[in-house]
Amino acid sequence: MTEQATPERESLAAILGGRNGAIDASLPPLAFVIGWLAAGSSIAWGSAAAIAVAVAVGAVRLVRGDKARAVVVSLAAVIVAALIALHTGRAQDFFLIQVLSNVASALLWLTSAVVRWPLLGVVVGLLLGQKTRWRRDPDLVRAYSRASLVWSLQYVLRVAVYLPLWWAGELVALGVSRTVLTWPLQALTIAASGWVLYRTLPRDHPGLRVVRSG
């Protein structure tokens, strides 16, 4: 791998939120499970704990310099998840949005690669200020498509784990798997997709910052 390739991987991790963003996202669900257990299987207390932690995490993210819109969206997702669980009376339904979002993400990333509009290319193109100019380069389109398939596998794996646990009502296992399959899996996905990306590009290709017309 060339020296030019390394910063691109770092930039990809940064635009996706990096390790901190993934860890932040895993804290409210973990708080829900802990609150639910501590209060004797109380969905209300679990919800209160998750929302309180989400508010605290949001405050830290704002201090850290994250965009207010992203913080509000994250907090809203936790509140909606709590409302769903409270409405249905099933604690595992706190994770229902997570299950459905991973199903949708798996389909979206897979479809994007099939139709040759790979989402990884869209993301990196925005990061590098290229917009969609990278699509003029057949080598980049091919590489981004293969690397996007790695991302789709990430979501397929989560669905394969989350769905049976949600169906069986295994709340504690859901909380643990949600934590394990957040930033560790994301870090592995970034590394694996980066490897596929650069292995697919021809040896003489100048890298992601340079678009060669086909």
TAJO-V227783 format. One record per residue. RES is the residue in three letters. PHI is phi as a letter, one per 40 degrees, with the letter a starting at -180 (999 if undefined). D_FIRST is the distance of its C-alpha to the first C-alpha in Angstrom with 2 decimals. Layout:
# TAJO-V227783
<<RES | PHI | D_FIRST> <RES | PHI | D_FIRST>>
This chain:
# TAJO-V227783
<<MET | 999 | 0.00> <THR | c | 3.79> <GLU | c | 6.75> <GLN | c | 8.23> <ALA | c | 6.58> <THR | c | 8.01> <PRO | c | 11.55> <GLU | c | 11.65> <ARG | c | 11.48> <GLU | c | 14.07> <SER | c | 16.13> <LEU | c | 16.24> <ALA | c | 17.63> <ALA | c | 20.03> <ILE | c | 21.45> <LEU | c | 22.13> <GLY | h | 24.10> <GLY | g | 21.75> <ARG | c | 23.11> <ASN | c | 26.42> <GLY | c | 27.24> <ALA | c | 26.74> <ILE | c | 28.84> <ASP | d | 31.49> <ALA | c | 31.82> <SER | c | 32.56> <LEU | c | 35.36> <PRO | c | 38.18> <PRO | c | 38.08> <LEU | c | 38.16> <ALA | c | 41.07> <PHE | c | 42.85> <VAL | c | 42.80> <ILE | c | 43.95> <GLY | c | 46.68> <TRP | c | 47.79> <LEU | c | 48.14> <ALA | c | 49.80> <ALA | c | 52.37> <GLY | g | 53.37> <SER | g | 51.41> <SER | c | 52.15> <ILE | c | 50.00> <ALA | c | 51.50> <TRP | c | 50.45> <GLY | c | 47.00> <SER | c | 46.65> <ALA | c | 47.99> <ALA | c | 45.51> <ALA | c | 42.54> <ILE | c | 43.75> <ALA | c | 44.49> <VAL | c | 41.01> <ALA | c | 39.51> <VAL | c | 41.65> <ALA | c | 40.58> <VAL | c | 36.87> <GLY | c | 37.48> <ALA | c | 39.21> <VAL | c | 36.37> <ARG | c | 33.87> <LEU | c | 36.17> <VAL | c | 36.40> <ARG | c | 32.62> <GLY | h | 32.56> <ASP | c | 31.77> <LYS | c | 33.52> <ALA | c | 37.04> <ARG | c | 36.69> <ALA | c | 33.81> <VAL | c | 35.91> <VAL | c | 38.99> <VAL | c | 37.25> <SER | c | 35.99> <LEU | c | 39.49> <ALA | c | 41.13> <ALA | c | 39.07> <VAL | c | 40.33> <ILE | c | 43.87> <VAL | c | 43.84> <ALA | c | 42.55> <ALA | c | 45.38> <LEU | c | 47.93> <ILE | c | 46.99> <ALA | c | 47.48> <LEU | c | 50.74> <HIS | c | 51.97> <THR | c | 51.34> <GLY | g | 52.29> <ARG | b | 49.33> <ALA | d | 46.94> <GLN | c | 44.05> <ASP | c | 44.30> <PHE | d | 42.66> <PHE | c | 39.43> <LEU | c | 40.47> <ILE | c | 38.57> <GLN | c | 35.40> <VAL | c | 35.96> <LEU | c | 36.70> <SER | c | 33.84> <ASN | c | 31.33> <VAL | c | 33.11> <ALA | c | 32.89> <SER | c | 29.22> <ALA | d | 28.34> <LEU | c | 30.36> <LEU | c | 29.05> <TRP | c | 25.32> <LEU | c | 26.10> <THR | c | 28.40> <SER | c | 26.05> <ALA | c | 23.52> <VAL | c | 26.47> <VAL | c | 27.93> <ARG | g | 24.64> <TRP | b | 24.86> <PRO | d | 22.05> <LEU | c | 22.64> <LEU | c | 19.04> <GLY | c | 19.01> <VAL | c | 22.34> <VAL | c | 21.21> <VAL | c | 18.09> <GLY | c | 20.24> <LEU | c | 22.89> <LEU | d | 20.63> <LEU | c | 19.41> <GLY | g | 22.96> <GLN | c | 22.26> <LYS | f | 24.78> <THR | b | 24.62> <ARG | c | 23.50> <TRP | c | 20.16> <ARG | c | 22.45> <ARG | c | 23.14> <ASP | b | 19.71> <PRO | d | 19.96> <ASP | c | 16.23> <LEU | c | 15.76> <VAL | c | 18.88> <ARG | c | 17.80> <ALA | c | 14.45> <TYR | c | 16.36> <SER | c | 19.14> <ARG | c | 17.35> <ALA | c | 15.72> <SER | c | 19.26> <LEU | c | 20.69> <VAL | c | 18.91> <TRP | c | 20.73> <SER | c | 23.94> <LEU | c | 23.73> <GLN | d | 23.71> <TYR | c | 27.03> <VAL | c | 28.45> <LEU | c | 28.01> <ARG | c | 29.81> <VAL | c | 32.60> <ALA | c | 33.04> <VAL | c | 33.61> <TYR | c | 35.48> <LEU | c | 37.84> <PRO | c | 39.70> <LEU | c | 40.02> <TRP | c | 41.36> <TRP | c | 43.74> <ALA | c | 45.03> <GLY | g | 45.45> <GLU | c | 43.35> <LEU | c | 42.84> <VAL | c | 41.62> <ALA | c | 39.04> <LEU | c | 37.92> <GLY | c | 37.50> <VAL | c | 35.52> <SER | c | 33.22> <ARG | c | 32.80> <THR | c | 31.52> <VAL | c | 29.28> <LEU | c | 27.75> <THR | c | 27.10> <TRP | c | 24.43> <PRO | c | 23.17> <LEU | c | 22.63> <GLN | c | 21.22> <ALA | c | 18.61> <LEU | c | 17.71> <THR | c | 17.71> <ILE | c | 15.38> <ALA | c | 12.80> <ALA | c | 13.50> <SER | c | 13.64> <GLY | c | 10.32> <TRP | c | 8.83> <VAL | c | 11.31> <LEU | d | 10.69> <TYR | c | 7.20> <ARG | c | 8.39> <THR | c | 11.49> <LEU | c | 10.58> <PRO | c | 11.32> <ARG | d | 9.18> <ASP | c | 11.52> <HIS | c | 11.42> <PRO | c | 11.48> <GLY | h | 10.24> <LEU | c | 12.57> <ARG | c | 14.92> <VAL | b | 15.98> <VAL | b | 18.19> <ARG | b | 18.97> <SER | c | 22.36> <GLY | c | 22.90>>
